[in-house]
Amino acid sequence: SGSMFAMGSTTVTCAATDAAGNRSADSSFDVLVRDTTAPTIDPHANVGPIEATSAAGAIVSFSSPATHDAVDGDGLATCSPASGSTFSLGHNIVTCTTTDTAGNHDAGSSFDVFVRDTTPPTFPLIADIGPIEATSAAGAIANFTVRATDAVDAIPAVSCDHTSGETFPLGITTVLCTAIDDAGNSAPGSFKITVVDTHG
């Protein structure tokens, strides 16, 4: 009694001896030791917000939470999605589990991964237009195309305070533009249109 018994079944053999040295026949019984206690998983803090790098979201790496088991000792949980996966924009849930060698499953643990887009679009260098020769007293028609780029939104919306094909007056007109991506991030851009009258 009080000995450390190994996992599984151990046979204990007992005998009695009286004062005269007479020994009884052996008697035995089995001690069964088993592991029915599930391992535990340490809590894991939420991750993020992480900045998106593409329309797919962002690659997010994290450390798997530690596990503890009275028989197997400490280890690491298995998480899904795994560290290094691409997480989509918004709220993602990571579920972590562990199983000990006796087949006991933990209750499961989860944490959140947040991915967001806070980076505004960018305008490639917009070349100034002109000088354009005036075709009338009103000035001249100028045509242009303005595009913006964004890591997440393939085609950010672009609006300008003047439209292509509009008649621009003599002199220099600054066209002001704004690009807005799907997340509502905006960026300004501008270029100049110069109209001249050099004909006598």
MARKOLDO-261075 format. One record per residue (C-alpha): x, y, z; residue number from 1; residue in three letters. Coordinates in steps of 0.02 Angstrom, whole numbers. Each point is the difference from the previous one (the first is absolute). Last residue first. Example, Ala and Ser with C-alpha at 12.3 -4.5 7.8 and 13.67 -1.06 7.14 Angstrom:
+--------+--------+--------+------+------+
|     px |     py |     pz | resi | resn |
+--------+--------+--------+------+------+
|    684 |    -53 |    357 |    2 |  SER |
|    -69 |   -172 |     33 |    1 |  ALA |
+--------+--------+--------+------+------+
//
This chain:
+--------+--------+--------+------+------+
|     px |     py |     pz | resi | resn |
+--------+--------+--------+------+------+
|   -157 |   4262 |  -4175 |  200 |  GLY |
|     13 |   -175 |     64 |  199 |  HIS |
|     88 |    -28 |    166 |  198 |  THR |
|   -153 |    -17 |    110 |  197 |  ASP |
|     37 |   -113 |    147 |  196 |  VAL |
|    -89 |   -135 |    104 |  195 |  VAL |
|     91 |    -84 |    143 |  194 |  THR |
|    -75 |   -149 |     92 |  193 |  ILE |
|     76 |    -36 |    169 |  192 |  LYS |
|      1 |   -160 |    105 |  191 |  PHE |
|    -69 |    -55 |    166 |  190 |  SER |
|    -14 |   -146 |    120 |  189 |  GLY |
|    -85 |    -31 |    166 |  188 |  PRO |
|    -16 |   -164 |     96 |  187 |  ALA |
|   -148 |    -89 |     77 |  186 |  SER |
|    -30 |   -153 |    109 |  185 |  ASN |
|   -182 |    -52 |     -3 |  184 |  GLY |
|     33 |   -187 |     12 |  183 |  ALA |
|    -50 |    -25 |   -182 |  182 |  ASP |
|    132 |    125 |    -56 |  181 |  ASP |
|    -21 |    187 |    -27 |  180 |  ILE |
|    105 |    106 |   -121 |  179 |  ALA |
|    -20 |    189 |     -2 |  178 |  THR |
|     42 |    120 |   -140 |  177 |  CYS |
|     37 |    186 |    -14 |  176 |  LEU |
|     27 |     74 |   -173 |  175 |  VAL |
|    104 |    158 |      3 |  174 |  THR |
|    -41 |    117 |   -142 |  173 |  THR |
|    138 |    105 |    -78 |  172 |  ILE |
|    -38 |    136 |   -126 |  171 |  GLY |
|   -132 |     14 |   -134 |  170 |  LEU |
|   -159 |    -92 |     49 |  169 |  PRO |
|    -26 |   -188 |      0 |  168 |  PHE |
|   -139 |    -79 |   -102 |  167 |  THR |
|    -48 |   -169 |     71 |  166 |  GLU |
|     41 |   -162 |    -90 |  165 |  GLY |
|     65 |    -81 |    159 |  164 |  SER |
|    -92 |     62 |    152 |  163 |  THR |
|     46 |    131 |    129 |  162 |  HIS |
|    -15 |    -13 |    189 |  161 |  ASP |
|     69 |   -175 |     -9 |  160 |  CYS |
|    -65 |   -169 |     59 |  159 |  SER |
|     95 |   -164 |     10 |  158 |  VAL |
|    -73 |   -164 |     64 |  157 |  ALA |
|    132 |   -127 |     46 |  156 |  PRO |
|     23 |   -142 |   -125 |  155 |  ILE |
|     91 |   -152 |     69 |  154 |  ALA |
|    -44 |     36 |    181 |  153 |  ASP |
|    125 |    -81 |    118 |  152 |  VAL |
|    172 |     67 |    -43 |  151 |  ALA |
|    -71 |    158 |    -82 |  150 |  ASP |
|     34 |     90 |   -163 |  149 |  THR |
|    -76 |    160 |    -69 |  148 |  ALA |
|    -53 |     48 |   -176 |  147 |  ARG |
|    -24 |    166 |    -88 |  146 |  VAL |
|    -40 |     11 |   -185 |  145 |  THR |
|      9 |    164 |    -96 |  144 |  PHE |
|    -79 |     99 |   -140 |  143 |  ASN |
|     15 |    188 |    -16 |  142 |  ALA |
|   -116 |    114 |    -98 |  141 |  ILE |
|     65 |    175 |    -30 |  140 |  ALA |
|    -30 |    179 |     55 |  139 |  GLY |
|   -167 |     91 |      5 |  138 |  ALA |
|     61 |    132 |   -124 |  137 |  ALA |
|     22 |   -140 |   -123 |  136 |  SER |
|    121 |   -137 |    -51 |  135 |  THR |
|    130 |     34 |    134 |  134 |  ALA |
|    166 |    -87 |    -30 |  133 |  GLU |
|     41 |   -127 |    133 |  132 |  ILE |
|    155 |     25 |    107 |  131 |  PRO |
|    -29 |   -125 |     58 |  130 |  GLY |
|    -50 |   -138 |    118 |  129 |  ILE |
|     88 |    -33 |    164 |  128 |  ASP |
|     53 |   -179 |     28 |  127 |  ALA |
|    -80 |    -98 |    140 |  126 |  ILE |
|    132 |    -98 |     95 |  125 |  LEU |
|    -87 |   -159 |     57 |  124 |  PRO |
|   -136 |     39 |    124 |  123 |  PHE |
|     -4 |   -100 |    160 |  122 |  THR |
|   -143 |    -84 |     92 |  121 |  PRO |
|    -16 |     19 |    187 |  120 |  PRO |
|     64 |   -129 |    125 |  119 |  THR |
|   -124 |    -39 |    139 |  118 |  THR |
|    -50 |   -173 |    -57 |  117 |  ASP |
|    -39 |   -119 |    142 |  116 |  ARG |
|     40 |   -176 |     60 |  115 |  VAL |
|    -57 |    -60 |    172 |  114 |  PHE |
|     51 |   -169 |     70 |  113 |  VAL |
|   -108 |    -68 |    140 |  112 |  ASP |
|     37 |   -134 |    129 |  111 |  PHE |
|    -57 |   -177 |     33 |  110 |  SER |
|     20 |   -142 |    123 |  109 |  SER |
|    -58 |   -180 |     -1 |  108 |  GLY |
|    -75 |   -109 |    137 |  107 |  ALA |
|    157 |   -108 |      2 |  106 |  ASP |
|     -3 |   -172 |    -76 |  105 |  HIS |
|     56 |   -158 |     91 |  104 |  ASN |
|     74 |   -129 |   -118 |  103 |  GLY |
|    119 |    -78 |    125 |  102 |  ALA |
|    146 |     80 |    -92 |  101 |  THR |
|    -73 |    172 |     33 |  100 |  ASP |
|   -110 |     96 |   -121 |   99 |  THR |
|     11 |    187 |    -36 |   98 |  THR |
|   -111 |    133 |    -77 |   97 |  THR |
|     10 |    178 |    -64 |   96 |  CYS |
|   -135 |     95 |    -96 |   95 |  THR |
|     44 |    162 |    -89 |   94 |  VAL |
|   -145 |    117 |    -38 |   93 |  ILE |
|     11 |    135 |   -134 |   92 |  ASN |
|    -79 |    174 |      4 |   91 |  HIS |
|     26 |    120 |   -145 |   90 |  GLY |
|    103 |    -18 |   -156 |   89 |  LEU |
|     54 |   -178 |    -34 |   88 |  SER |
|    139 |    -93 |     87 |   87 |  PHE |
|    141 |    -75 |   -102 |   86 |  THR |
|     82 |   -140 |     99 |   85 |  SER |
|    169 |     19 |     86 |   84 |  GLY |
|    -63 |    -70 |    165 |   83 |  SER |
|   -127 |   -136 |    -34 |   82 |  ALA |
|   -185 |     26 |    -33 |   81 |  PRO |
|    -25 |   -104 |    103 |   80 |  SER |
|    109 |    -25 |    153 |   79 |  CYS |
|     91 |   -151 |     71 |   78 |  THR |
|     46 |     29 |    182 |   77 |  ALA |
|    178 |     -1 |     65 |   76 |  LEU |
|     79 |   -110 |    131 |   75 |  GLY |
|     18 |    -23 |    187 |   74 |  ASP |
|      1 |   -166 |     94 |   73 |  GLY |
|    -69 |   -163 |    -67 |   72 |  ASP |
|    -70 |    -65 |    165 |   71 |  VAL |
|    -64 |    153 |     93 |   70 |  ALA |
|    -35 |     92 |   -163 |   69 |  ASP |
|     31 |    181 |    -44 |   68 |  HIS |
|    -17 |     87 |   -168 |   67 |  THR |
|     84 |    160 |    -59 |   66 |  ALA |
|    -85 |    116 |   -124 |   65 |  PRO |
|     61 |      0 |   -181 |   64 |  SER |
|    107 |    152 |    -38 |   63 |  SER |
|    -67 |    116 |   -134 |   62 |  PHE |
|     27 |     41 |   -183 |   61 |  SER |
|   -124 |     93 |   -110 |   60 |  VAL |
|      6 |     11 |   -189 |   59 |  ILE |
|   -118 |    139 |    -52 |   58 |  ALA |
|   -166 |     26 |    -88 |   57 |  GLY |
|    -44 |    -80 |   -168 |   56 |  ALA |
|    -21 |    171 |    -81 |   55 |  ALA |
|    181 |     32 |     42 |   54 |  SER |
|    114 |     60 |    140 |   53 |  THR |
|   -129 |     18 |    137 |   52 |  ALA |
|     61 |     85 |    159 |   51 |  GLU |
|    -14 |   -108 |    155 |   50 |  ILE |
|   -119 |     52 |    140 |   49 |  PRO |
|     56 |   -104 |     75 |   48 |  GLY |
|     12 |   -163 |     95 |   47 |  VAL |
|   -112 |    -50 |    146 |   46 |  ASN |
|     91 |    -64 |    153 |   45 |  ALA |
|     21 |   -187 |     23 |   44 |  HIS |
|    -63 |    -95 |    151 |   43 |  PRO |
|    108 |   -147 |     57 |   42 |  ASP |
|    -62 |   -170 |    -54 |   41 |  ILE |
|    -45 |   -143 |    118 |   40 |  THR |
|     26 |   -187 |    -17 |   39 |  PRO |
|   -145 |   -119 |     29 |   38 |  ALA |
|      0 |   -112 |    153 |   37 |  THR |
|    -44 |   -181 |    -34 |   36 |  THR |
|    173 |    -73 |     25 |   35 |  ASP |
|      0 |   -178 |     70 |   34 |  ARG |
|     72 |    -95 |    146 |   33 |  VAL |
|    -68 |   -174 |     38 |   32 |  LEU |
|     60 |    -85 |    159 |   31 |  VAL |
|    -25 |   -188 |    -10 |   30 |  ASP |
|    -22 |   -122 |    143 |   29 |  PHE |
|    101 |   -142 |     70 |   28 |  SER |
|      3 |   -131 |    136 |   27 |  SER |
|    148 |   -110 |     38 |   26 |  ASP |
|    -22 |   -152 |    111 |   25 |  ALA |
|     36 |     34 |    180 |   24 |  SER |
|    170 |     -9 |     79 |   23 |  ARG |
|     36 |    -87 |    165 |   22 |  ASN |
|    146 |     82 |     87 |   21 |  GLY |
|    -57 |    -38 |    176 |   20 |  ALA |
|    -49 |    181 |     26 |   19 |  ALA |
|   -117 |     -6 |   -151 |   18 |  ASP |
|     40 |     41 |   -180 |   17 |  THR |
|   -127 |     78 |   -120 |   16 |  ALA |
|     12 |     17 |   -188 |   15 |  ALA |
|    -47 |    133 |   -128 |   14 |  CYS |
|     28 |     16 |   -187 |   13 |  THR |
|    -44 |    164 |    -88 |   12 |  VAL |
|    -29 |    -14 |   -187 |   11 |  THR |
|     22 |    160 |   -100 |   10 |  THR |
|   -120 |     50 |   -140 |    9 |  SER |
|     27 |    154 |   -108 |    8 |  GLY |
|     98 |    156 |     37 |    7 |  MET |
|    135 |    -32 |    128 |    6 |  ALA |
|    -29 |     -9 |    187 |    5 |  PHE |
|     99 |    110 |    117 |    4 |  MET |
|      4 |    -83 |    171 |    3 |  SER |
|   -107 |     61 |    145 |    2 |  GLY |
|    -65 |   -174 |     42 |    1 |  SER |
+--------+--------+--------+------+------+
//
